[in-house]
């Protein structure tokens, strides 16, 4: 249930009364409902009743430290955004805090300009969380449609078009970039049409060897060519009465296109090696990421076949032109992955969502899904953070963060330095075949220092 227009709940935990008082006043003036606790144990006991939206926690307290409070918050309220206060940030605590999903560090004495920015970020995150909490209802009503997810105007228009077309069309051309979901459109047209109970047969036109293509589509008789030891029914006949989906239709061999045109237009198919034609009743849906009209102009696709396939054309826009759908797609993928991986993955952080929103997504929905899946597999927190998403993105996009203005933080910077240090140590160990004395000399440190690094960075 969402809490729109209700002040976000902020829990402040510190053993210094002066800090509690000044942060309570500062956050209260910014619209937060603030509760303070003077120790870690007291805060942990209060978390289940208060269920904060955000917590500002001192890292070092006499009874229970801030990392233990962070773990307790993650167990009870995994979507709570946690900001740690510390006078002495270290690599070890940065690694653990980021792994547990902390939003950031604020160093003491408190930098209120930075804290103000963080609280603004948290408020954005709470609004984002409320949008995501509404996804389940939206998916049931308007967002999810036969495996496709989209609340944007272009997707709603697409869903309406599929509903109108499915009962009537016999031939459809589905166009769009790779990864936009063309096969889902084809399946929806079949499942909403009069042939939903009949066969739906898929042909990947880019995966069939050219000299076997005719046999695959139309079949052959025994002895038609070397290796044809028995008669084979082609996919057109196999789909008789149902739907044939030609995926990547732009890859169809030019020599085969006249025979395909006859099959689509008249329903006549002729097995390789046979003198007889057979009649089939097949609805044909073709999909391509190419401009077939341009291909026809270049002599790589028959114009008459293009015009026959494109009697009705359904075009899918790329993900970059409907970015408002990214949170809904992300939520859907997370729901599916949480069930498949049997892990309590509940969402993404505000910084991670900004990264997903600003990425170029040349691979469209397929690329987004792959990134989310890698992040879920490689991460171990309930909330996927900026680090998990960045690590899950393709290596070719390693320089994209600067280009798209990804914001960093002291905790993330410390983590990156630790990661670089770990890679340098592991590289040195590989160069000396695991000899620690030689590795220490190569790195210019003592053997004791090297052992401390190995233990701190968990290097085997």
Secondary structure, 3 states (H helix, E strand, C coil): CCCCCCCCEEEEECCCHHHHHHHHHHHHCCCCEEEEECCHHHHHHHHHHHCCCEEEEECCCCCCCHHHHHHHHHHHCCCCEEEEEECCCCHHHHHHHHHHCCCEEEECCCCHHHHHHHHHHHHHHHHHHHHHHCHHHHHHHHHEECCEECCCHHHHHHHHHHHHHHCCCCEEEEECCCCCCHHHHHHHHHHCCCCCCCCEEEEECCCCCHHHHHHHHHEECCCCCCCCCCCEECHHHHCCCCEEEEECHHHCCHHHHHHHHHHHHHCEECCECCCCCEECCCEEEEEECCCHHHHHHCCCCCHHHHHHHCCCEEECCCHHHCHHHHHHHHHHHHHHHHHHHCCCCCEECHHHHHHHHHCCCCCHHHHHHHHHHHHHHHCCCCEECHHHHHHHCCHHHCCHHHHCCCCCCHHHHHHHHHHHHHHHHHHHHHHCCCCHHHHHHHHCCCHHHHHHHHHHCCCC
